[in-house]
Amino acid sequence: MPPWSCLSVEFKRQGCRCLVNTFHGYSHSHKCQTQNHPTVIKGAGLEDFKGIERIFSGLNQLASVIRYASKYHRRVLIDLYFKQWDEDKYVSLVGIIYGNYRQVLQIIEEETPLLEETLQTLGCTVDDLAKWEGEEVQYFAALGRKDARDIHATEYVRLLQQLQKLEDRSAASMAAFMTSIPDDYTYTSPTAPASNPQYYADAARTRRLESERRLRREKHDSILRDIIAMEYIKTMKYITEREYILALENLHRLVVQRLFELHTMNISQTAYKVCTYIAKNLQKQSKAIQNTVKKYNTAIHELDRFTGERIPGVHKGGKVVNHSEAEHDGLERTVGIELEELQQDAQDLVADDVEVEDTSWVLEFTMNIV
């Protein structure tokens, strides 16, 4: 609710909040679902929050009647429709409440003993469930977050790179200027008799002083470059490793989110329409994984320049190969195997670990989107 709305105070006082209905909520990012999905919001109960959708779905039957009606008759028919809607819902309200009450009793009677038995088998308590839910929310909130350390060193190196490019352009312009020959230039042989001996003596002394100054300047610049290069190379290595880690964590974040979202499709009693809806939205979101894979491969090439290690990279088409010489080209493995190694590498970089049971059924889907 916007703060400038006159209803915002009352909205906050009653503890209201905005959310997406259960059906469309499953198409959102799993990170969003851990906080805003109706199934994790206390007080939501068994409500699916699709009342407005049912109203508009019923209005579709009225659309063919009012499509060519006048403005007055259109409003009259819509008003009559909602009056009849209210009367019908009021009549069936007792049945709806009674049905929900029976459903709640059935859940308590059938699922409470099953929950207690499962907790006893696992050696857990109800408090552990709440703790695990909080850990899941914290994990997805921190997953893929960029590390802000050494920001000044990173920016310093980037500015040095820009400075080097500008100096190269300036040196090229100066060289072009110094090597240009004026139009009125007349060549004089060094063996020709000197018309002004003092001028040539001064010129020779100036050249010696200039050579000495240039030599000392080169020594100074050489020492300065060595000092800067030590920090520069160290920081460049850190930047390259940081870009690789961020790309790997981002890829890990997207893959884990897709695993959890696909896990929702595999839950028993999930309607076919819901599964189809989730699958279509995941296909649309697969472009993000493809772009992340490209950034990951680019980061690998840059990291190879500093480490020389052979790091697995993800290739389009469901294959994963090592970035190495031709003798290692035969070590190609399917994305199902390399995905596990990729997740293991990412899990080493984060503090928490997420275990998804029976993920073999998503390998084919992951292969297609990668």
DRENFITOR-958507 format. One line per 4 residues: number of its first residue (from 1); their letters; for each residue x, y, z of N, C-alpha, C. Coordinates in steps of 0.2 Angstrom, whole numbers, plus 2048, in hexadecimal, padded with zeros to 3 digits. Layout:
BEGIN
NUM> A> X,Y,Z,X,Y,Z,X,Y,Z; ...
This chain:
BEGIN
1> MPPW> 804,7FA,800,800,800,800,804,806,800; 804,80B,7FB,808,811,7FB,807,815,801; 80D,818,804,80C,81C,80A,808,822,809; 807,825,803,803,82B,802,7FB,829,802
5> SCLS> 7F9,823,802,7F2,821,802,7EF,822,808; 7E9,824,808,7E5,825,80E,7E3,81F,812; 7E4,819,80F,7E2,813,812,7E9,80F,815; 7EF,812,814,7F5,80F,815,7F5,80E,81D
9> VEFK> 7F3,813,821,7F3,812,828,7EF,80C,82B; 7E9,80C,828,7E4,806,82A,7E7,800,827; 7E9,800,821,7EC,7FA,81E,7F2,7F7,823; 7F6,7FB,825,7FC,7F9,829,7F9,7F7,830
13> RQGC> 7F4,7FA,833,7F1,7F9,839,7EE,7F2,83A; 7EB,7F0,835,7E8,7E9,834,7ED,7E4,832; 7F3,7E6,831,7F8,7E0,830,7F7,7DD,829; 7F4,7E1,824,7F3,7DF,81D,7F9,7DF,819
17> RCLV> 7F9,7DB,814,7FF,7DB,810,7FD,7D8,809; 801,7DA,804,800,7D8,7FD,803,7D1,7FB; 800,7CD,7F7,803,7C7,7F5,800,7C5,7EF; 803,7BF,7EC,800,7BC,7E6,7FD,7B6,7E7
21> NTFH> 7F8,7B4,7E3,7F4,7AE,7E5,7F8,7A8,7E4; 7F6,7A3,7E7,7F9,79D,7E7,7FB,79A,7E0; 7F7,79A,7DC,7F8,798,7D5,7FE,79B,7D2; 7FD,7A2,7D1,802,7A6,7CE,809,7A7,7D2
25> GYSH> 808,7A6,7D8,80E,7A6,7DC,814,7A2,7DB; 812,79C,7D8,817,796,7D7,81B,798,7D1; 819,79D,7CD,81D,79F,7C7,822,7A4,7C9; 822,7A7,7CF,827,7AC,7D1,82D,7A8,7D3
29> SHKC> 832,7AD,7D4,839,7AA,7D6,838,7A7,7DD; 83B,7A1,7DE,83B,79E,7E5,83D,7A2,7EB; 841,7A7,7E9,843,7AC,7EF,83D,7B0,7F1; 839,7B2,7EC,833,7B6,7ED,82E,7B1,7F1
33> QTQN> 82E,7AB,7EF,829,7A6,7F2,82A,7A5,7F9; 831,7A5,7FB,832,7A4,802,830,7A9,807; 82E,7AF,804,82B,7B4,809,824,7B6,807; 822,7B6,801,81C,7B8,7FF,816,7B3,7FC
37> HPTV> 818,7AD,7FC,813,7A8,7FA,80E,7A7,7FF; 808,7A6,7FE,802,7A5,803,804,79F,807; 807,79A,805,808,794,809,80D,795,80E; 811,79B,80E,816,79C,814,814,7A2,818
41> IKGA> 80E,7A5,817,80C,7AB,81A,807,7A8,820; 808,7AA,826,804,7A8,82B,7FE,7AC,82B; 7F8,7A8,82C,7F2,7AB,82C,7EE,7AA,825; 7F2,7A8,820,7EF,7A8,819,7EA,7A2,819
45> GLED> 7EB,79D,81D,7E7,797,81E,7E7,793,817; 7E0,791,815,7DF,78D,80F,7DD,791,809; 7DD,798,80A,7DB,79C,805,7E0,79C,7FF; 7DE,79C,7F9,7E2,79C,7F3,7E2,7A3,7F0
49> FKGI> 7DE,7A8,7F3,7DE,7AF,7F1,7DD,7B0,7E9; 7D8,7AC,7E6,7D7,7AC,7DF,7CF,7AF,7DE; 7CD,7B2,7E4,7C6,7B5,7E3,7C5,7B9,7DD; 7CA,7BE,7DD,7C9,7C3,7D7,7C9,7C0,7D0
53> ERIF> 7CE,7BB,7D0,7CE,7B7,7CA,7C8,7B3,7C8; 7C5,7B1,7CD,7BE,7AD,7CC,7B9,7B2,7C9; 7B9,7B8,7CC,7B4,7BD,7CA,7B5,7BF,7C3; 7BB,7C0,7C1,7BC,7C2,7BA,7BB,7BC,7B5
57> SGLN> 7BD,7B6,7B8,7BB,7B1,7B4,7B4,7B0,7B2; 7B0,7B1,7B7,7A8,7B1,7B7,7A6,7B7,7B2; 7A9,7BD,7B2,7A7,7C2,7AE,7A8,7C1,7A7; 7AD,7BC,7A5,7AD,7BA,79E,7A7,7B8,79B
61> QLAS> 7A3,7B5,79F,79C,7B3,79C,798,7B8,79A; 799,7BE,79E,795,7C4,79D,798,7C8,797; 79E,7C7,795,7A1,7CB,790,79D,7CB,789; 79B,7C5,787,798,7C4,781,791,7C8,781
65> VIRY> 78E,7C9,787,788,7CD,787,789,7D4,787; 78E,7D7,78A,78E,7DE,78B,793,7E1,786; 796,7DD,782,79B,7DF,77D,798,7E5,778; 792,7E4,776,790,7E9,771,78A,7ED,774
69> ASKY> 789,7EC,77B,784,7F0,77F,786,7F8,77F; 782,7FC,781,783,803,782,786,804,789; 789,80A,78A,78D,80B,790,788,80A,796; 782,80C,795,77D,80C,79B,77B,804,79C
73> HRRV> 779,801,797,777,7FA,798,77D,7F5,79A; 783,7F7,798,789,7F3,79A,78A,7F4,7A2; 789,7FA,7A4,78A,7FB,7AC,784,7F7,7AF; 77E,7F8,7AD,779,7F5,7B0,77A,7ED,7B0
77> LIDL> 77C,7EA,7AB,77D,7E3,7AB,782,7E1,7B0; 788,7E4,7B0,78D,7E3,7B4,78B,7E3,7BC; 787,7E9,7BD,784,7E9,7C4,780,7E4,7C6; 77B,7E2,7C1,777,7DC,7C3,77B,7D6,7C4
81> YFKQ> 780,7D5,7C0,784,7CF,7C0,787,7CE,7C7; 78A,7D4,7CA,78D,7D3,7D0,788,7D3,7D6; 782,7D6,7D5,77D,7D5,7DA,77B,7CD,7DB; 77B,7CA,7D5,779,7C3,7D5,77F,7BF,7D7
85> WDED> 785,7C1,7D6,78B,7BE,7D8,78B,7BE,7E0; 789,7C4,7E3,789,7C4,7EA,784,7C0,7ED; 77E,7C0,7EA,779,7BB,7ED,77B,7B4,7ED; 77E,7B2,7E7,780,7AB,7E6,785,7A9,7EB
89> KYVS> 78A,7AD,7EC,78F,7AC,7F1,78D,7AC,7F8; 788,7B0,7FA,785,7B1,800,782,7AA,802; 77E,7A8,7FD,77A,7A1,7FE,77F,79C,7FF; 785,79C,7FB,78A,796,7FC,78F,797,801
93> LVGI> 78E,79D,805,794,79E,80A,794,799,80F; 78E,797,812,78E,792,817,791,78C,815; 790,78A,80F,793,783,80C,79B,784,80B; 79D,78A,809,7A4,78B,809,7A8,78B,80F
97> IYGN> 7A5,78E,814,7A8,78E,81B,7A8,787,81E; 7A2,784,81D,7A2,77D,820,7A7,778,81C; 7A8,779,816,7AC,775,812,7B4,776,814; 7B5,77D,815,7BC,77E,818,7BD,77C,81F
101> YRQV> 7B8,77C,823,7B8,779,82A,7BA,772,82A; 7B6,76E,825,7B7,767,825,7BE,765,822; 7C1,769,81E,7C7,768,81B,7CD,769,820; 7CC,76F,824,7D1,770,82A,7D1,76A,82F
105> LQII> 7CB,768,830,7CB,762,835,7CE,75C,832; 7CD,75B,82C,7D0,755,828,7D8,756,828; 7DA,75C,827,7E1,75D,827,7E4,75B,82E; 7E1,75E,833,7E3,75D,83A,7E3,756,83C
109> EEET> 7DE,752,83A,7DD,74B,83C,7E2,746,838; 7E3,748,832,7E7,743,82E,7EF,745,82E; 7F0,74C,82D,7F7,74E,82C,7FB,74F,832; 7F7,751,838,7FB,752,83E,7FE,74C,841
113> PLLE> 7FB,746,841,7FF,740,843,805,73E,83E; 804,73F,837,809,73E,833,80F,743,834; 80D,749,835,813,74E,837,817,74C,83D; 813,74A,842,816,748,848,81B,742,847
117> ETLQ> 818,73D,843,81C,737,842,823,739,83E; 822,73D,839,828,73F,835,82D,743,839; 82B,747,83E,82F,74B,842,833,746,847; 82F,741,849,832,73C,84E,837,738,84A
121> TLGC> 836,736,844,83B,732,840,841,736,83E; 840,73D,83D,846,741,83B,849,744,841; 846,743,847,849,746,84D,849,74D,84D; 844,750,84B,843,757,84B,83D,759,84F
125> TVDD> 83C,760,84F,836,763,853,833,768,84E; 82D,76B,851,82A,770,84D,82E,776,84C; 832,777,852,836,77D,852,83C,77D,84C; 83E,777,84B,843,776,846,840,777,83F
129> LAKW> 83A,776,83E,836,778,837,836,77F,836; 835,783,83C,835,78A,83B,83C,78D,83A; 841,78A,83D,848,78C,83D,84A,78A,835; 848,784,833,84A,783,82C,847,788,827
133> EGEE> 841,789,828,83E,78E,824,841,795,824; 843,797,82A,847,79E,82A,84E,79D,827; 851,797,827,858,796,824,857,796,81D; 851,794,81A,850,794,813,84F,79B,810
137> VQYF> 84B,79F,814,84A,7A6,812,851,7AA,812; 855,7A9,817,85B,7AC,818,860,7AA,812; 860,7A3,810,864,7A1,80B,863,7A4,805; 85D,7A4,803,85B,7A7,7FC,85C,7AE,7FC
141> AALG> 85B,7B1,802,85C,7B9,802,864,7BA,801; 868,7B6,803,86F,7B7,802,872,7B4,7FC; 86F,7AF,7F9,872,7AC,7F4,873,7B0,7EE; 879,7B0,7EB,87B,7B4,7E5,87C,7BC,7E7
145> RKDA> 87C,7BE,7ED,87D,7C5,7EF,884,7C7,7EE; 885,7CC,7EB,88C,7CF,7E9,890,7D1,7F0; 896,7CF,7F0,89A,7D1,7F6,89D,7D8,7F5; 89C,7DC,7FA,89E,7E3,7F9,8A5,7E4,7FB
149> RDIH> 8A9,7DF,7FD,8B0,7E1,800,8B5,7E3,7FA; 8BA,7E6,7FC,8BF,7E9,7F8,8BC,7ED,7F2; 8B7,7F1,7F3,8B4,7F5,7EE,8B9,7FA,7EB; 8BC,7FD,7F0,8C1,802,7EE,8C7,800,7EA
153> ATEY> 8C9,7FA,7EC,8CF,7F7,7E8,8CC,7F5,7E1; 8C6,7F3,7E0,8C4,7F1,7DA,8C3,7F7,7D5; 8C0,7FC,7D8,8BF,802,7D4,8C6,806,7D3; 8CB,805,7D7,8D1,808,7D6,8D4,804,7CF
157> VRLL> 8D4,7FE,7CF,8D6,7FA,7C9,8D3,7FC,7C3; 8CC,7FD,7C3,8C8,7FF,7BD,8CA,806,7BB; 8CB,80A,7BF,8CE,811,7BE,8D5,811,7BB; 8D9,80C,7BD,8E0,80C,7BA,8DF,809,7B3
161> QQLQ> 8DB,805,7B2,8DA,802,7AB,8D7,808,7A6; 8D3,80C,7A9,8D1,812,7A5,8D6,816,7A3; 8DA,818,7A9,8E0,81C,7A8,8E5,81A,7A3; 8E6,813,7A3,8EB,810,79E,8E9,811,797
165> KLED> 8E2,810,796,8DF,811,78F,8E0,818,78D; 8DF,81D,792,8E0,824,790,8E7,826,78E; 8EC,823,792,8F3,824,791,8F5,822,78B; 8F3,81C,789,8F4,819,782,8F2,81D,77D
169> RSAA> 8EC,820,77D,8E9,824,778,8ED,82A,778; 8EF,82D,77D,8F3,833,77E,8FA,832,77B; 8FD,82D,77C,904,82B,77A,903,82A,772; 8FE,827,770,8FE,826,768,8FD,82D,765
173> SMAA> 8F9,831,768,8F8,838,765,8FE,83C,765; 902,83C,76B,908,83F,76B,90D,83D,766; 90E,836,765,912,833,760,911,835,759; 90A,836,758,908,838,751,90A,83F,750
177> FMTS> 90A,843,755,90C,84A,755,913,84B,754; 917,847,758,91E,848,758,921,846,752; 91F,841,74F,921,83E,749,91F,841,742; 91B,846,743,918,84A,73D,91E,84F,73B
181> IPDD> 91E,850,734,923,854,731,920,85A,72F; 922,860,731,920,866,72F,920,867,727; 91C,86B,724,91C,86C,71D,923,870,71B; 925,875,71F,92B,879,71D,931,876,720
185> YTYT> 931,870,721,938,86D,724,93D,86C,71F; 943,86D,720,949,86D,71B,94E,868,71F; 950,863,71B,955,85E,71E,95C,861,71E; 960,861,723,966,863,723,96B,85D,725
189> SPTA> 970,85C,721,975,856,723,979,858,729; 97A,852,72D,97E,853,733,985,855,732; 987,853,72C,98E,855,72A,98F,85C,727; 98A,85F,726,98A,866,723,98D,86A,728
193> PASN> 991,86F,725,994,874,72A,98F,878,72E; 991,878,735,98C,87B,739,98C,883,738; 986,886,737,985,88D,737,985,890,73E; 983,88C,743,983,88F,74A,986,88A,74E
197> PQYY> 98C,889,750,98F,884,754,98C,884,75B; 98B,88A,75E,988,88A,765,981,887,765; 97D,888,760,977,885,760,977,87D,760; 97B,87A,75C,97C,873,75C,97F,870,762
201> ADAA> 983,874,766,986,872,76C,981,872,771; 97D,877,771,977,878,776,972,872,775; 971,871,76F,96C,86B,76D,96F,864,76F; 975,863,76E,978,85D,771,978,85C,778
205> RTRR> 979,862,77C,979,861,783,971,860,785; 96D,864,782,966,863,784,963,85B,782; 966,858,77D,964,851,77C,967,84D,781; 96D,84E,783,970,84A,789,96C,84B,78F
209> LESE> 96A,851,791,966,852,797,95F,84E,796; 95C,84F,790,956,84C,78F,956,844,78F; 95B,841,78D,95C,83A,78D,95D,838,795; 961,83C,798,962,83A,7A0,95B,83B,7A3
213> RRLR> 957,840,7A2,951,841,7A5,94C,83B,7A3; 94C,839,79D,948,834,79A,94A,82D,79E; 950,82C,79E,952,826,7A2,950,825,7A9; 951,82B,7AC,94F,82B,7B3,947,82A,7B4
217> REKH> 944,82E,7AF,93C,82D,7AF,93A,826,7AE; 93E,823,7AA,93C,81C,7A8,93D,817,7AE; 943,818,7B2,944,814,7B8,93F,816,7BD; 93D,81C,7BE,938,81E,7C3,931,81A,7C1
221> DSIL> 92F,81B,7BA,929,818,7B8,929,810,7B9; 92F,80D,7B8,930,806,7B8,92E,804,7BF; 932,807,7C4,931,805,7CB,929,806,7CD; 927,80C,7CB,920,80E,7CD,91B,808,7CA
225> RDII> 91C,806,7C4,918,801,7C0,918,7FB,7C4; 91F,7F9,7C6,91F,7F3,7CA,91B,7F3,7D1; 91C,7F9,7D4,918,7F9,7DA,910,7F9,7D9; 90E,7FD,7D4,907,7FC,7D2,905,7F6,7D0
229> AMEY> 909,7F2,7CC,907,7EC,7C9,906,7E7,7CE; 90A,7E7,7D4,909,7E2,7D9,902,7E2,7DC; 8FF,7E8,7DE,8F8,7E9,7E0,8F3,7E8,7DA; 8F5,7EA,7D4,8F1,7EA,7CE,8EF,7E3,7CD
233> IKTM> 8F5,7DF,7CC,8F4,7D8,7CA,8F0,7D4,7D0; 8F1,7D6,7D6,8EE,7D2,7DC,8E6,7D4,7DB; 8E5,7DB,7DA,8DE,7DD,7DA,8DA,7DA,7D4; 8DE,7DA,7CE,8DB,7D7,7C8,8D9,7D0,7C9
237> KYIT> 8DE,7CC,7CC,8DC,7C5,7CE,8D6,7C5,7D2; 8D6,7C9,7D7,8D0,7C9,7DC,8C9,7CB,7D8; 8CA,7D0,7D3,8C4,7D2,7CF,8C2,7CC,7CB; 8C6,7C9,7C8,8C5,7C3,7C3,8C2,7BD,7C7
241> EREY> 8C5,7BC,7CD,8C2,7B6,7D1,8BB,7B8,7D4; 8BA,7BF,7D6,8B4,7C1,7D8,8AE,7C1,7D3; 8B0,7C3,7CD,8AB,7C2,7C7,8A9,7BB,7C6; 8AE,7B6,7C7,8AD,7AF,7C6,8A8,7AC,7CB
245> ILAL> 8AA,7AF,7D2,8A6,7AC,7D7,89F,7AF,7D7; 89E,7B5,7D5,897,7B8,7D4,893,7B5,7CF; 897,7B3,7C9,893,7B0,7C4,891,7A9,7C6; 896,7A5,7C9,894,79F,7CC,88F,79F,7D1
249> ENLH> 88F,7A3,7D6,88A,7A4,7DA,883,7A6,7D7; 883,7AA,7D2,87D,7AC,7CF,87A,7A6,7CB; 87E,7A2,7C8,87C,79C,7C4,879,797,7C9; 87D,796,7CF,87B,792,7D4,874,794,7D7
253> RLVV> 873,79A,7D8,86D,79D,7DA,867,79B,7D6; 868,79D,7CF,863,79B,7CA,861,794,7CA; 866,790,7CA,865,788,7CA,861,786,7D0; 863,788,7D6,860,786,7DC,859,788,7DC
257> QRLF> 858,78E,7DA,851,791,7DA,84C,78D,7D5; 84F,78B,7CF,84C,787,7CA,84A,780,7CD; 84F,77D,7D1,84E,777,7D4,848,777,7D9; 848,77C,7DD,842,77D,7E2,83C,77E,7DE
261> ELHT> 83C,782,7D9,836,783,7D5,833,77D,7D1; 838,779,7CF,836,773,7CC,834,76E,7D1; 837,76E,7D7,835,76A,7DC,82E,76B,7DE; 82B,771,7DD,824,772,7DE,820,76E,7D9
265> MNIS> 822,76E,7D3,81F,76A,7CE,81E,763,7CF; 823,760,7D3,824,759,7D4,820,757,7DB; 81D,75C,7DE,81A,75A,7E4,813,757,7E3; 812,752,7E7,80B,74E,7E6,805,753,7E7
269> QTAY> 800,751,7E3,7FA,755,7E3,7FA,75C,7E0; 800,75D,7DC,800,763,7D9,7FC,763,7D2; 7F7,767,7D1,7F3,767,7CB,7F7,767,7C5; 7F4,764,7C0,7F8,764,7B9,7F8,76B,7B6
273> KVCT> 7F3,76F,7B7,7F3,776,7B5,7F8,77A,7B8; 7F9,779,7BF,7FE,77C,7C2,805,77B,7C0; 806,774,7BF,80D,772,7BC,80E,775,7B5; 809,775,7B1,80A,778,7AA,80C,77F,7AB
277> YIAK> 808,782,7AF,809,78A,7B0,810,78B,7B2; 813,787,7B7,81A,788,7BA,81F,787,7B4; 81E,781,7B1,822,77F,7AB,823,785,7A6; 81D,788,7A4,81E,78D,79F,822,793,7A2
281> NLQK> 821,795,7A8,824,79B,7AA,82C,799,7AB; 82D,793,7AD,834,791,7AE,838,791,7A7; 834,78F,7A2,837,790,79B,839,797,799; 834,79C,79B,836,7A3,79A,83C,7A5,79E
285> QSKA> 83C,7A3,7A4,842,7A5,7A8,848,7A2,7A7; 848,79D,7A2,84F,799,7A1,854,79E,79D; 852,7A3,79A,856,7A8,797,85B,7AB,79C; 859,7AC,7A2,85D,7AF,7A7,863,7AA,7A9
289> IQNT> 862,7A3,7A9,867,79E,7AA,86C,79E,7A4; 869,79F,79E,86E,79F,798,872,7A5,798; 870,7AB,79A,874,7B1,79B,879,7B0,7A0; 877,7AD,7A6,87C,7AC,7AB,881,7A7,7A9
293> VKKY> 880,7A2,7A5,885,79D,7A3,88A,7A0,79F; 888,7A5,79A,88C,7A9,796,891,7AD,79A; 88F,7B0,7A0,893,7B4,7A4,898,7B0,7A8; 895,7AA,7AA,899,7A5,7AD,89F,7A3,7A9
297> NTAI> 89E,7A1,7A3,8A3,79F,79E,8A8,7A5,79D; 8A6,7AB,79C,8AA,7B1,79B,8AF,7B2,7A1; 8AC,7B1,7A7,8B0,7B1,7AD,8B5,7AC,7AE; 8B4,7A6,7AB,8B9,7A1,7AB,8BF,7A2,7A7
301> HELD> 8BD,7A5,7A1,8C3,7A7,79C,8C7,7AC,7A0; 8C5,7B1,7A3,8C9,7B6,7A6,8CC,7B3,7AC; 8C9,7AE,7B0,8CD,7AB,7B6,8D3,7A7,7B3; 8D2,7A4,7AE,8D7,79F,7AB,8DE,7A3,7AA
305> RFTG> 8DD,7AA,7A8,8E3,7AE,7A7,8E7,7AF,7AD; 8E4,7AE,7B3,8E8,7AF,7BA,8EA,7A9,7BD; 8E5,7A4,7BD,8E6,79E,7C0,8E9,798,7BC; 8E7,798,7B6,8EA,792,7B2,8E6,78C,7B3
309> ERIP> 8E1,78C,7B8,8DE,786,7B9,8D8,784,7B4; 8D7,77E,7B3,8D1,77C,7AF,8CB,77C,7B3; 8C7,780,7B1,8C0,781,7B5,8BB,77F,7B0; 8B6,77B,7B3,8B1,778,7AE,8AC,77E,7AC
313> GVHK> 8AA,77F,7A6,8A6,784,7A4,8A0,781,7A0; 89A,784,7A1,894,781,79E,893,784,797; 891,77F,792,890,780,78C,889,77F,78A; 887,783,785,880,782,783,87F,77B,77F
317> GGKV> 879,778,780,878,772,77D,878,76C,782; 879,76E,788,879,768,78D,87F,765,78F; 885,768,78C,88B,765,78E,890,76A,792; 894,767,796,899,76A,79A,8A0,768,798
321> VNHS> 8A4,76C,796,8AB,76B,794,8B0,76F,798; 8B6,76C,799,8BB,770,79C,8BE,775,798; 8C0,77B,79A,8C4,780,796,8CB,77E,796; 8CD,77A,792,8D4,778,792,8D6,776,78B
325> EAEH> 8DC,773,78A,8DF,771,784,8DB,76B,781; 8DD,76A,77A,8D9,765,776,8D9,75E,779; 8DF,75C,77D,8DF,755,780,8DA,754,785; 8D7,75A,788,8D2,759,78D,8CB,759,78A
329> DGLE> 8CA,75A,783,8C3,75B,781,8BF,754,781; 8C2,74F,782,8BF,748,783,8BC,748,78A; 8BD,74C,78E,8BA,74C,795,8B3,74F,796; 8AF,750,790,8A9,753,791,8A4,74E,795
333> RTVG> 8A0,752,799,89B,74E,79D,894,751,79C; 88F,74E,79D,888,751,79D,887,756,7A2; 882,75A,7A1,881,75F,7A6,87E,75C,7AC; 87B,756,7AC,879,753,7B3,87E,752,7B8
337> IELE> 884,750,7B5,88A,74F,7B9,88D,755,7BB; 88F,75A,7B6,892,760,7B8,88E,765,7BC; 887,764,7BC,883,768,7C0,884,767,7C7; 885,761,7C9,887,75F,7D0,88D,762,7D2
341> ELQQ> 892,762,7CE,899,765,7D0,898,76D,7D0; 894,770,7CC,893,777,7CC,890,779,7D2; 88B,775,7D4,887,776,7DB,88C,776,7E0; 890,771,7E0,895,76F,7E6,89A,775,7E6
345> DAQD> 89C,778,7E0,8A1,77E,7E0,89D,784,7E3; 897,785,7E2,894,78A,7E4,892,78A,7EC; 891,783,7EE,88F,782,7F5,896,783,7F9; 89C,783,7F6,8A2,784,7FA,8A2,78C,7FB
349> LVAD> 89F,790,7F7,8A0,797,7F7,89B,79A,7FC; 896,796,7FE,890,799,802,890,795,809; 88E,799,80E,88E,796,814,889,790,815; 883,790,812,87E,78B,813,87E,787,80D
353> DVEV> 87A,781,80E,87A,77C,809,872,77A,808; 870,779,802,869,777,801,869,770,7FE; 865,76C,801,865,765,7FE,85E,764,7FB; 85E,762,7F5,857,761,7F1,857,75A,7F0
357> EDTS> 852,756,7F2,851,74F,7F2,84F,74E,7EB; 852,748,7E8,850,746,7E1,850,74B,7DC; 856,74E,7DA,856,753,7D5,858,750,7CE; 858,749,7CE,85A,746,7C7,854,748,7C2
361> WVLE> 84E,749,7C5,849,74A,7C0,849,751,7BC; 84D,755,7BF,84D,75C,7BC,853,75D,7B7; 857,757,7B7,85E,758,7B3,85C,759,7AB; 857,756,7A9,855,757,7A2,853,75E,7A0
365> FTMN> 84E,760,7A5,84C,767,7A4,852,76C,7A5; 856,76B,7A9,85C,770,7AA,860,76F,7A4; 861,769,7A1,865,769,79B,862,76D,795; 85B,76D,795,858,771,78F,859,778,790
369> IV> 858,77B,796,858,782,797,85F,784,797; 864,780,798,86B,783,798,86E,782,791
